[in-house]
Every structure is written in structure tokens, then in C-alpha cells.
Amino acid sequence: MDRLLSPVMTETFVSSGPLRLWTERTGRPGHPAVLLIAGAAAQGITFPDALVERLVAHGRQVIRFDHRDTGRSSIVDVDRHPYGLADLAADALAVLDAHGLPSAHLAGASMGGVVAQWLAVHRPARVSALTLLSTTPMGHDPGPGRQRAAAGQPADPADLPPPTPRFLRHLADTDGDPAGVEADVALFKVMNGDVRPFDEPAARAMLQRCWARATDPAAAAHHHLIGARMGPDLLAPLSTITAPTTVVHGDQDPIFPPAHGAAVAAAIPGARLHIVPGMGHVYFSPGLPEHLADLIAAQAPAESSG
């Protein structure tokens, strides 16, 4: 049952098989829908409120949701019920179904961008437009490149580039440190990069919300097991995507350097690549959420709510 939060915002728990997923819809139901799909281990609220508000101002209804094993959504016993990317895609479809949406503009970040690619390939009728943020091609396995880089070995010239040395060094230096808000703030600061200013108060406030609302914060790590389950569904060619697509990538992304975004755009017919100067892998820099919302909204004209 919906709980009214404001004239334009509702929170709802929806079903995806046996799971309950937290969702939030902001904006008028008659407006074109944008489904925001967060990255690995990330709650829906990691998409900044300012991004949501700007999209609503552009005449969109915006849906954020918590993946399984994050936030207020159901926790999965992965030993008994392992899952892969297709299951996260099925969760996204369950969110659309519950909100009565036959299709939507999907905006996915990082792993959420891979989920969006999967849906555009395997469920094209459900995808009216596609914005892929800070992501990598669906069939790419970043594990080997990351392992080579962490071991100090040269990158494979045939592979996409690994994360930056600074990012890998931060992970190594903090391995075993206590988890918590301040550890996450430090990680976000590294992921932001040094070119654009980092809005640390906004990031800390969001991360405090994440920790306070998480049913089991440790369960989010289950998402990192997904990469080991590379099935044939992930190897389907992106050239079959027909949805209008924009790829948005930061030139300072420390996890997926810009070549990843370029590879995604090159694989999807007609895709546009937009490189954002100074952007890293998170969106907590003053003015950046609004800029990203403008890019998402530019995909298609707003429609009347009737």
C-alpha cells in the first residue's frame, strides 16, 4: 500500500517473485517514466535527490528502487538461492509492472547500466529510451584486468583499461578496515576524483540514510558475486539494441575509464557518447546531478499528463 509523502511522491513495496522491493515514485503518474537503476551494492537513494527533482521539473515521473540485498528490499540467502544479472533485470521489470508501466526510459549507473543493457537486448519492448551512465559493455568481464593491475602487471592491450592505480591503492589500503559511513565517504571521495569539487556534506548525509535504512548492510556484497556468473545471456550482442541510447561517462572515472563508455557507445547502433569533463564514478559534485538530469531528459520530449 502506498504511503503518501508529498503531493507527488509515494513509497511502495512491490513483489518480484518471493521478494519485496522498496520503490519510490516522484512526479505525476501520467508523465513519461524514468526508471533509475543503481549500481552494485547501491541503494536507490544513491541517485541524488537533486537529480530526481530536476527530472520531475522536466516533466518526468521518476522511480528509484532498492535492488534485492540493499536498503529496505528483501535479503536473499545466496548460498541456497544464488542469482545473476538476469534476476536483477527481472526485479526491474517487476517494478515497472507494479507501477503499471508497459515501458520506461531506463537510466542505469555502473552495474545498473549493465542491467539496463540486458533489458534493452532481451526485453526491448519495455525500454523506450536508454541512458547508460559510468558503465561498461554487458559482456565485458573486468575481473582479469583488475587482477592484473592489482598485481602490478601491465594491462592487456586487447582488454578495456582497469581501474586507476589510486582507486586500487585505496581498496588495498582500507582492506579490513571497519565498514561504516566514514569509510564510505572516503571511498566516494576517491570515486569523485580531484577535478570537480566533492560535495562531502551531501554524500555523507546520503550515506547516513543508507546505513540507517539498510536491513542488512553486509548483504549488499552479494552483488559482487554476480560477475562470476557470466552466462550466454550476457554475451548477446549490443548491436541488437533499438532504443535511442545516450552513453554518459566521466573523463575522470577511476573504475571504468572513458574507454569503457566509448566501447558501449560503439557497440549500440546510433548511440551518442557524452563525455562529462571532470566527472568520476559518483554524482556528488555541485551542479552535476542537475546536469545529468538534463542529459537524461534530452533523450525524448516530455509528454502531456493528460
ZISUL-V857601 format. One record per residue. N is the residue number from 1. PHI is phi as a letter, one per 20 degrees, with the letter a starting at -180 (NA if undefined). Layout:
# ZISUL-V857601
N PHI
N PHI
This chain:
# ZISUL-V857601
1 NA
2 f
3 d
4 f
5 d
6 a
7 g
8 c
9 c
10 c
11 d
12 b
13 e
14 d
15 e
16 c
17 m
18 e
19 e
20 d
21 d
22 f
23 c
24 c
25 d
26 c
27 o
28 f
29 g
30 f
31 e
32 g
33 e
34 d
35 d
36 e
37 d
38 f
39 e
40 f
41 m
42 d
43 f
44 g
45 f
46 f
47 f
48 g
49 g
50 f
51 f
52 f
53 f
54 f
55 f
56 f
57 f
58 e
59 n
60 d
61 e
62 c
63 d
64 d
65 b
66 e
67 g
68 g
69 m
70 c
71 l
72 e
73 e
74 f
75 e
76 d
77 e
78 f
79 f
80 e
81 c
82 f
83 c
84 c
85 f
86 f
87 f
88 f
89 f
90 f
91 f
92 f
93 f
94 f
95 f
96 f
97 g
98 f
99 e
100 m
101 d
102 f
103 b
104 b
105 f
106 e
107 c
108 d
109 d
110 l
111 g
112 f
113 f
114 f
115 g
116 f
117 f
118 g
119 f
120 f
121 e
122 e
123 c
124 f
125 f
126 e
127 d
128 e
129 a
130 c
131 c
132 d
133 d
134 l
135 c
136 c
137 g
138 g
139 e
140 e
141 d
142 f
143 g
144 g
145 f
146 f
147 f
148 f
149 f
150 f
151 e
152 m
153 e
154 f
155 f
156 f
157 f
158 e
159 d
160 f
161 f
162 f
163 g
164 f
165 g
166 f
167 f
168 f
169 f
170 f
171 f
172 f
173 f
174 d
175 g
176 n
177 f
178 f
179 f
180 r
181 g
182 f
183 f
184 f
185 f
186 f
187 f
188 f
189 f
190 f
191 f
192 f
193 n
194 d
195 e
196 e
197 f
198 e
199 e
200 f
201 g
202 f
203 f
204 f
205 f
206 f
207 f
208 f
209 f
210 g
211 f
212 f
213 d
214 f
215 f
216 b
217 g
218 f
219 f
220 f
221 f
222 g
223 f
224 f
225 e
226 f
227 f
228 f
229 d
230 e
231 e
232 f
233 f
234 e
235 e
236 f
237 f
238 f
239 f
240 e
241 f
242 d
243 f
244 g
245 c
246 c
247 d
248 d
249 b
250 e
251 f
252 d
253 f
254 e
255 e
256 d
257 g
258 g
259 g
260 f
261 f
262 f
263 f
264 f
265 f
266 f
267 e
268 d
269 g
270 m
271 f
272 d
273 d
274 d
275 e
276 e
277 f
278 n
279 f
280 e
281 d
282 c
283 c
284 d
285 c
286 g
287 n
288 f
289 g
290 f
291 f
292 f
293 f
294 f
295 f
296 f
297 f
298 f
299 f
300 b
301 f
302 f
303 d
304 f
305 f
306 m
